[in-house]
Structures are given as structure tokens and as C-alpha cells.
Amino acid sequence: MSETMRALVLRQHGGLENLTVVQDHPRPKAKAGAVVIRVRASSFNYHDVFTVQGMPASRCRCRFYRSRYGRRDRRNRRRVSGWKIGSRVLVNPLNKKKGLMGEMLDGGMAEYCLVEADQLIAMPDGVSFEEAASLPVAYGTAHRMLITHNTIRKGDRVLILGASGGVGTGCVILSKLLGASHRLRQQRREDGKLKAMGADEAINYKEVDFSKWAIEKYGKPQRRSYEGGVDVVINFTGGDTWVPSLRCLKRGGSLLVCGATAGHDPKEDLRYVWSFELKVIGSNSFYEENLTDLMKMIVEKKIKPVIDEVLTLDQAAEGLRLIRDREVIGKVVVVPDLSNLPAAAWRGRARSGVSRVPVLANLFNCFSRRGQEEVSSDE
């Protein structure tokens, strides 16, 4: 068996041109308490854009292949309790001791990956590798913010900023499941796709001031009554959207925040917070129970992750560009190993320069016929 593998590698911070697919990256070897898995699908998150560029407060300490998740337990050369060769697993990308995979550790945008055994989560039948790969970080973050923290009630008017991204589409799907009505702020004209997810209305923030739009539609929020405004604004954008978000919330409304893609130090206006008794609720990342619950929802057909593109490893850098430039609705998934994929349905939109991968809607149906493969011991 080869000692090398194909992997997407970032050797220095900067532009996407620094991402390179190498053919001879050393394949990881199993060690005590950890397993080597064969990657079946992995997905990008907007956080990866910042990691490639280099965040001011956090620099990557190691060479790594980008990014993450949704994999199959493949080559465990030392015994790990509770798992066996061939197990279908989702990897929680957060290493409890060292941090986030793909940032502080080698990630999963490669043919094989080394992870600690406590990062493995069993995938139930009925969840494809693509779907599992789409859950961390975006859907897990949305689940924790809305469901774990119990922030959405039936009938709430919910305004979601950046609804077309991974976290945004997760918020649309989950808040609709909770009985909310949506008003979405987005950059492009994708009304049809967003409404198919459950959105009641969609507005283009390049053309419309979302705060003024909400006030015109629902009335100006009142300090002495609960009339006017929206119940919840979901804002993981920050920057110049912060004060307008406060301005359109009704008395007693909630502003939910789990990130700040447009700036973490926005102008503030505390008058809205006390005058309208607003609640600013933060939510950080996700935990294993969020991913487990999401997979259960998929099995029960309560939700279906929104996947815009499925690409090859060679197209991975272009996939991250699509996310950076906000040219997708939902997730971009990368499939490293195409050797056993039959010709099937094309996923994604026609796009110049991107030849998409033909994949089955449910990858498990394809891979389950392969069976388990024998491996030798390192010991």
C-alpha cells in the first residue's frame, strides 16, 4: 500500500492560489487512541476563507490540508474501543486538546485523515456521506443557536442575514421546522431556491435596506407596546449590519449572533438595547449532540442539507472561491476518491470552468457494496 496520498495543502497564508493539490503528501499512520479514516466527502465553511487569508488574532501553526468532514472509518491499525474497520463515521472536526482541524491540525481535504477516536460519531443508515459532510461547522452552529438555546418560537418573524450560506441555509431550514416565518437578506437573486427551503420572502441587500424594509412592512417598533418590528434577527455578519439589526427588532426581540464575517467591532447604539428591552444572544460553535440530532433529523426526513456543488479534490480551491465570492446557495462538498463512483445524477449549476462530479444522491448506496478491506498491523 502506498505511503503517500493526494491532499490539498496550504503552506502559507494569503490568497487561494496558495492552495495546492499535491500527489505525494505523507499518508497518516495510526497511533494509540487515534484512527486513520478514508475520506469519502468533505465540505468547506466560510471560516476556511479566513484561515487561508490568515486571521489577525490566530495564525495556523502547522502545514495542513484543508478542510473537513464526513468520512468513513477505514484503516485503524491499532485497536480502538467501540469501532471497527469499515464503520461509517462523521468526524467532529474539533479536537478537544489541539483545536479545529484544518486550522490548528491537518484537516480532511485529502484521501486519508488521522483523528482521535473521541471525534468519531456513528453515521446512521439513511444519511449519505455528502449530507454528513455538510453538517460541521455550519449546520451544527445553526442547530446550537436555534434549538439548543431555544431562541425561536412558533409564529416568530425571523430575519436572517446572509441566508444563502451554510449557516444561513441551516437557519432557514431549522427555523421553519420550529414554525417561524422568514424574511431573508441575501446578496443575489435566488428567491426561488430560498423559498423552496421554506423562506416566505427574500430581499437583495445590494438593492434594499433590510432594516427600513422590515419597518415598512411590519411597522416601527414601539417602546410602550409590542407592536412593529420583527421578533428575531439572526446576524453572523456584524460590521455595518449591526445597528440596522437592532433598529428593526420589536420590543423584547432577540438578536442572535454566532460570528462576524464582515467585522467583529461594529458601531454600537445601546439606546435600542435598553429602550426596547432587546436580548443579544451569543452562540459559539457546536457539540457532538448537535451533529447527532441533525443526522437523526435527516433520517426522519425532517430536514435535507442544501448542497450546491459536489467537486473533485482538484477543484477544491475553486470551490472555496465560490464560497468566498458568495456564488453558491448552501454547501460545497469535495469528494477525494472518484474511482468507484458510477455515472449518475449531476449536482449543482452549470458554471464556467467547473466540471462537476457525477455522484449518487446517496453515496452510501454506492460504497456499501465494496465491503471491508484487509489491513496489516504496524505493530
C-alpha positions in Angstrom: 0.0 0.0 0.0 1.3 3.4 -0.9 2.8 5.6 1.8 1.6 8.8 0.2 -1.7 10.3 -0.8 -3.3 13.2 -2.6 -4.1 16.2 -0.4 -5.0 19.9 -0.6 -2.1 21.7 1.1 -1.7 25.3 2.4 1.9 26.2 3.1 1.5 29.9 3.7 -1.3 32.4 4.3 -2.5 34.6 1.5 -4.8 34.1 -1.5 -6.4 30.9 -2.8 -3.5 30.5 -5.2 -1.6 29.2 -2.2 -3.8 26.1 -2.0 -2.1 23.3 -3.9 -3.1 19.7 -4.6 -0.1 17.5 -4.0 0.2 13.9 -5.1 2.8 12.7 -2.6 1.7 14.0 0.8 2.7 11.5 3.5 -0.3 9.3 4.4 -1.0 9.5 8.2 -0.3 6.4 10.3 -2.5 5.2 13.2 -1.4 5.7 16.7 -2.7 4.9 20.2 -6.2 6.4 20.7 -6.5 7.6 17.1 -7.7 6.1 13.8 -6.9 6.7 10.1 -10.0 7.1 8.0 -10.6 7.1 4.3 -12.2 10.4 3.4 -15.4 9.9 1.4 -16.7 13.5 1.4 -15.5 16.8 3.0 -17.0 20.3 3.0 -15.9 23.9 3.1 -17.1 26.6 5.5 -16.7 30.3 5.3 -14.3 30.1 8.2 -11.9 28.4 5.8 -11.6 31.6 3.8 -10.3 33.4 6.9 -7.9 30.6 7.7 -6.4 30.7 4.2 -6.0 34.5 4.4 -4.7 34.4 8.0 -6.7 35.9 10.8 -5.0 38.7 12.8 -5.6 37.0 16.2 -4.8 33.5 15.1 -2.2 32.1 12.8 -2.0 28.4 11.8 0.8 26.7 13.5 1.2 23.8 11.0 1.2 22.7 7.4 -2.2 21.3 6.7 -4.5 20.0 4.0 -7.8 21.9 4.0 -10.7 21.4 5.3 -13.2 18.9 6.8 -15.7 16.4 7.5 -18.0 13.5 6.7 -15.7 10.5 6.5 -15.5 6.7 6.7 -13.5 4.8 9.3 -11.1 2.9 7.0 -7.7 1.9 8.4 -7.4 1.5 12.1 -4.1 -0.2 12.6 -4.3 -0.3 16.4 -7.3 -1.3 18.4 -9.7 1.5 19.4 -12.6 0.5 21.7 -16.0 0.7 20.2 -15.1 1.0 16.5 -14.2 -1.5 13.7 -12.7 -1.3 10.2 -15.4 -0.2 7.8 -17.5 1.8 10.2 -19.3 4.7 8.6 -18.5 7.8 10.7 -18.8 11.6 10.8 -15.8 13.3 12.3 -16.4 16.2 14.7 -13.6 18.5 13.5 -12.9 20.0 16.9 -10.0 18.2 18.6 -10.6 18.7 22.3 -6.9 19.3 23.1 -5.5 20.9 20.0 -8.3 22.9 18.3 -10.0 22.9 15.0 -8.9 20.5 12.2 -7.8 22.3 9.1 -6.7 25.3 11.2 -4.6 24.0 14.1 -4.3 20.4 12.8 -4.3 18.7 9.4 -7.8 18.6 8.1 -9.9 16.3 5.9 -9.4 17.6 2.4 -7.4 14.6 1.4 -7.7 10.9 0.7 -6.9 9.9 4.3 -7.0 11.6 7.6 -5.9 10.9 11.2 -8.4 11.7 14.0 -8.7 11.0 17.7 -11.2 8.2 18.4 -13.3 10.6 20.6 -14.0 12.7 17.5 -15.9 9.9 15.7 -19.7 9.9 15.5 -21.5 6.9 14.1 -23.5 7.6 10.9 -26.9 6.1 10.9 -28.2 4.4 7.7 -30.1 6.9 5.6 -27.5 9.6 5.9 -25.2 9.9 2.9 -21.5 10.9 3.1 -22.4 14.2 1.4 -25.1 15.0 3.9 -22.9 14.2 6.9 -20.0 16.2 5.4 -22.3 19.3 5.2 -23.2 19.4 8.9 -20.0 20.7 10.6 -19.5 23.6 11.0 -22.4 25.4 9.5 -25.4 23.3 10.3 -24.1 22.3 13.8 -23.7 26.0 14.6 -27.2 26.8 13.4 -28.6 23.9 15.4 -27.0 25.1 18.6 -28.0 28.7 18.1 -31.7 28.0 17.4 -32.5 24.6 19.1 -30.1 24.2 21.9 -30.6 27.8 23.1 -34.3 27.6 22.4 -34.4 31.0 20.7 -37.2 30.6 18.1 -40.9 30.2 18.9 -43.7 29.2 16.6 -45.0 32.2 14.7 -41.9 34.3 15.2 -41.0 36.7 12.4 -37.3 35.9 11.8 -35.0 38.0 9.7 -31.9 36.1 8.6 -28.9 38.0 7.2 -26.7 36.0 4.8 -29.3 33.4 4.3 -27.6 31.8 1.2 -24.5 30.5 3.0 -24.0 27.3 5.0 -25.1 28.7 8.4 -27.8 30.8 6.7 -29.5 27.9 4.9 -29.2 25.9 8.1 -31.1 28.6 9.9 -33.8 28.8 7.2 -34.4 25.1 7.4 -34.4 24.8 11.2 -36.4 27.9 12.0 -39.0 26.8 9.5 -39.1 23.5 11.3 -39.7 25.4 14.5 -42.7 27.2 13.0 -41.2 30.6 12.3 -41.9 32.8 9.3 -38.8 34.1 7.4 -37.7 37.3 5.9 -34.2 36.8 4.3 -31.4 39.2 3.4 -29.1 38.0 0.7 -26.8 39.3 -1.9 -28.0 37.6 -5.1 -31.4 36.9 -6.7 -32.0 33.4 -5.5 -35.6 33.8 -4.4 -36.8 30.5 -5.9 -34.2 28.4 -4.1 -34.6 30.1 -0.8 -38.4 29.9 -0.9 -38.1 26.2 -1.8 -36.3 25.8 1.6 -39.2 27.5 3.4 -38.4 31.2 3.1 -41.5 33.4 3.0 -39.8 36.3 1.4 -36.2 37.2 0.2 -34.6 40.6 -0.3 -31.4 41.6 -2.0 -29.3 43.7 0.4 -27.5 45.2 -2.6 -30.7 46.8 -3.6 -32.8 47.1 -0.4 -32.1 48.5 3.1 -33.3 45.4 5.1 -33.9 47.4 8.3 -36.1 50.0 6.5 -37.8 47.2 4.6 -38.8 45.4 7.8 -40.1 48.6 9.4 -42.1 49.5 6.4 -43.6 46.0 6.3 -44.3 45.4 10.0 -44.3 48.9 11.4 -41.9 50.9 13.5 -41.1 49.1 16.8 -42.8 50.7 19.8 -41.3 51.1 23.3 -44.6 51.0 25.2 -46.2 48.1 23.3 -45.1 45.0 21.4 -46.3 46.3 18.0 -44.0 46.7 15.0 -40.7 45.1 14.0 -39.5 41.5 13.8 -39.1 39.0 16.7 -35.7 37.7 15.8 -32.7 38.9 13.7 -30.0 36.3 13.0 -26.8 38.2 12.4 -23.5 36.4 11.9 -22.3 39.2 9.7 -21.5 42.1 12.1 -19.9 45.2 10.6 -22.3 47.8 9.3 -25.3 45.5 9.7 -25.3 45.5 13.5 -27.1 48.8 14.3 -29.7 48.3 11.5 -30.4 44.9 13.0 -31.1 46.5 16.4 -33.3 49.1 14.7 -35.8 46.7 13.2 -36.3 44.5 16.3 -39.6 44.7 18.2 -39.7 45.3 21.9 -38.4 42.2 23.7 -36.9 40.9 20.4 -33.7 38.9 20.1 -30.6 39.4 18.1 -28.8 36.1 17.6 -25.1 36.1 16.8 -22.6 33.3 16.1 -20.0 35.1 14.1 -18.9 38.3 12.4 -17.9 37.8 8.8 -18.0 41.5 7.9 -16.4 42.8 11.1 -16.2 42.0 14.8 -16.0 45.5 16.2 -19.1 47.3 14.8 -20.6 50.7 15.7 -23.0 50.2 18.6 -26.1 52.0 19.8 -27.1 50.9 23.2 -30.2 53.0 23.3 -32.0 50.4 21.3 -31.0 47.6 23.7 -32.4 49.2 26.8 -35.3 51.2 25.2 -36.7 48.2 23.5 -35.6 45.6 26.1 -33.7 43.7 23.5 -31.8 40.4 24.1 -28.4 39.9 22.4 -27.8 36.1 22.5 -24.4 34.7 21.5 -23.9 31.1 20.4 -20.5 29.5 19.9 -19.7 26.6 17.6 -21.4 23.2 18.1 -21.1 20.0 20.1 -21.5 16.3 19.3 -25.1 16.3 20.3 -25.9 18.9 17.7 -24.4 16.8 14.9 -26.1 13.6 16.2 -29.5 15.3 16.4 -29.1 16.7 12.9 -28.3 13.3 11.5 -31.5 12.0 13.2 -33.5 14.7 11.6 -32.1 13.7 8.2 -33.1 10.0 8.8 -36.6 11.1 9.8 -36.7 13.3 6.7 -37.4 16.4 8.7 -34.5 18.3 7.1 -32.3 17.9 4.0 -29.0 19.8 3.9 -28.6 22.2 0.9 -25.7 21.2 -1.2 -24.9 23.5 -4.2 -21.8 21.8 -5.6 -20.0 18.5 -5.4 -16.5 18.8 -6.7 -13.3 16.9 -7.1 -10.2 17.4 -5.0 -8.5 19.2 -7.9 -11.4 21.6 -8.0 -11.4 22.3 -4.2 -9.7 25.7 -4.4 -12.3 26.8 -6.9 -15.0 25.6 -4.5 -13.6 27.8 -1.8 -13.6 30.7 -4.2 -17.3 30.1 -4.9 -17.9 30.4 -1.1 -15.7 33.4 -0.7 -17.4 35.3 -3.6 -20.9 34.1 -2.3 -21.8 32.4 -5.6 -23.4 29.3 -4.0 -26.6 28.6 -2.1 -25.7 26.2 0.8 -22.6 23.9 0.9 -19.7 23.0 -1.3 -18.7 19.3 -0.9 -15.5 17.7 -2.1 -15.2 14.0 -2.9 -11.5 13.0 -2.9 -11.8 9.4 -4.3 -13.8 9.1 -7.5 -12.6 5.6 -8.5 -15.8 3.9 -7.5 -18.4 6.5 -8.4 -20.7 5.4 -11.2 -22.1 7.8 -13.7 -25.3 9.2 -12.1 -27.1 12.5 -11.4 -25.2 15.7 -11.9 -25.5 18.0 -8.9 -25.0 21.8 -9.0 -25.5 24.5 -11.5 -23.6 24.9 -14.8 -20.6 27.1 -14.1 -17.8 28.3 -16.3 -14.5 26.5 -15.5 -16.1 23.9 -13.2 -16.7 20.4 -14.4 -18.9 18.8 -11.8 -18.7 15.3 -10.4 -21.4 12.8 -11.2 -22.4 11.3 -7.9 -25.3 9.3 -6.5 -27.7 11.3 -4.3 -26.9 8.8 -1.6 -23.2 7.8 -1.6 -23.8 5.0 0.9 -25.7 3.1 -1.8 -22.6 3.2 -3.9 -19.9 2.5 -1.3 -21.7 -0.1 0.9 -21.2 -2.8 -1.8 -17.4 -2.6 -1.5 -17.2 -4.4 1.8 -14.3 -4.2 4.3 -10.7 -4.5 3.2 -7.9 -6.3 4.9 -5.2 -4.2 6.6 -1.9 -5.1 8.1 -0.7 -4.1 11.6 2.0 -1.5 12.2 3.0 -3.4 15.4 
